[in-house]
Amino acid sequence: MFMEEYSLLIVDDEELVRNAISRIIDWKSLGFTKIYEAEDGEEALAICRKNKMHLVMTDIAMPFMDGMELSRVLNKEFPDIHIVILTGHEEFEYAKQSIQYGVKNYILKPIGAESLYKEMRNICDMLHIQSNQKQYIAKMRSQLHESLPILREKFLYSMVC
């Protein structure tokens, strides 16, 4: 269905949660061909630095580096990564802080498979739109670069005449 191939990183210190998220959704139908898992923010950051990541889904409470710190670093180093927090923390301060760190979605656990799929479908639609926009901008830049000599010539001709 999606033309673009995406990569996903699931970050949670609970292996059962990571496995459930990776298996509960048909990620391939959403365009995700590469799915990575990490048990903490430090491991997740290392994976992101080695692989092009489109979507990172992270919990907040984890050892070594929590999801908020991971989101802050990812937003700084990789602003194009779509960050989703999937957590049981309902505190408004976490949600407020996550916005400052570039988090696009804040989903509360527990969430059913159907609801999570709908959320991911919306995110994938957004990723697809962003990908198309980047391709369009790159194409326009290329066309402008190719047309620049002709535009300069016409401009100089109009100045002289």
C-alpha positions in Angstrom: 0.0 0.0 0.0 2.8 2.5 1.0 5.5 3.1 -1.6 8.1 4.2 0.9 9.8 1.6 3.2 10.1 2.7 6.8 12.0 1.6 9.8 10.7 1.3 13.3 12.5 1.2 16.7 10.5 -0.1 19.7 12.1 1.0 23.0 10.9 -0.5 26.3 12.7 -2.2 29.2 10.1 -4.9 29.3 10.7 -7.6 26.7 7.1 -8.8 26.7 5.9 -5.3 25.8 8.4 -5.0 22.9 7.4 -8.4 21.6 3.7 -7.6 21.9 4.1 -4.3 20.0 6.2 -5.8 17.3 3.7 -8.7 16.8 0.3 -7.2 17.5 0.5 -4.9 14.4 1.0 -5.9 10.8 3.8 -3.4 10.4 4.5 -4.5 6.8 1.0 -3.4 5.7 1.9 0.0 7.0 5.2 0.1 5.1 7.6 -0.9 7.9 10.2 -3.3 6.6 12.8 -3.0 9.3 11.8 -3.3 13.0 14.4 -2.9 15.7 14.1 -3.3 19.4 16.0 -1.7 22.4 15.6 -2.1 26.1 16.7 1.4 27.1 17.5 4.8 25.7 21.2 4.3 25.4 20.8 1.2 23.2 18.1 2.9 21.2 20.4 5.9 20.5 23.1 3.6 19.3 20.7 1.9 16.9 19.5 5.3 15.6 23.1 6.4 15.0 23.8 3.3 13.0 20.5 3.0 11.0 18.2 5.4 9.4 15.1 5.5 11.6 11.7 6.9 10.6 9.7 6.1 13.8 10.8 5.6 17.4 8.2 4.3 19.8 9.4 4.6 23.4 8.3 4.2 27.0 9.3 6.8 29.5 10.5 4.9 32.6 13.6 2.9 31.6 17.0 2.4 33.1 20.2 4.2 32.0 18.4 6.7 29.7 14.7 7.2 30.0 12.3 8.0 27.1 12.2 11.7 27.8 16.0 12.0 27.6 16.0 9.8 24.5 13.4 12.0 22.9 15.4 15.1 23.7 18.6 13.7 22.1 16.8 12.3 19.1 15.1 15.6 18.4 18.4 17.4 18.5 20.4 14.9 16.5 17.7 13.5 14.1 14.9 16.0 13.9 13.2 14.1 11.1 12.5 11.0 13.3 8.9 10.7 14.3 8.9 10.1 18.0 5.9 8.4 19.8 5.7 7.9 23.5 3.8 4.9 24.6 3.5 5.0 28.3 1.4 4.4 31.4 2.4 7.8 32.8 -0.6 10.1 32.7 1.1 13.1 34.3 0.6 16.3 32.3 4.2 17.4 33.0 5.5 14.4 30.9 3.2 15.3 28.0 4.1 19.0 28.2 7.8 18.2 28.3 7.5 15.7 25.4 6.2 18.5 23.2 9.3 20.5 23.8 11.4 17.4 22.7 9.6 17.0 19.4 7.4 14.1 20.3 4.6 13.8 17.8 2.3 11.4 19.6 1.7 10.6 23.3 -0.2 7.4 23.7 -1.3 6.0 27.1 -1.1 2.3 28.0 -3.0 0.1 28.1 -4.1 0.4 24.5 -5.9 -2.2 22.5 -4.5 -3.6 19.3 -7.1 -2.0 17.1 -6.6 1.4 18.7 -2.9 1.2 18.4 -3.2 0.1 14.8 -5.3 3.1 14.0 -2.8 5.4 15.7 0.1 3.9 13.7 -1.9 4.1 10.5 -2.4 7.9 11.1 1.3 8.2 11.8 2.2 6.3 8.7 -0.1 8.5 6.6 1.8 11.5 8.0 5.2 9.9 7.3 4.1 9.2 3.7 2.9 12.8 3.2 6.2 14.1 4.6 8.2 11.8 2.3 6.2 13.0 -0.7 6.8 16.6 0.3 10.6 16.0 0.6 10.6 14.4 -2.8 8.7 17.3 -4.3 11.0 19.9 -2.8 14.1 17.9 -4.0 12.6 17.8 -7.5 11.9 21.5 -7.5 15.4 22.3 -6.3 16.8 20.2 -9.1 14.7 21.9 -11.7 15.6 25.3 -10.4 19.3 24.4 -10.4 19.0 23.3 -14.0 17.0 26.4 -15.0 19.3 28.9 -13.3 21.6 29.5 -16.3 18.7 30.3 -18.5 17.0 32.5 -15.9 20.3 34.4 -15.5 20.6 34.9 -19.2 17.0 36.2 -19.5 17.5 38.5 -16.5 20.7 40.0 -17.9 19.1 40.3 -21.3 16.2 42.2 -19.8 18.6 44.5 -17.9 20.5 45.3 -21.0 17.5 45.8 -23.2 
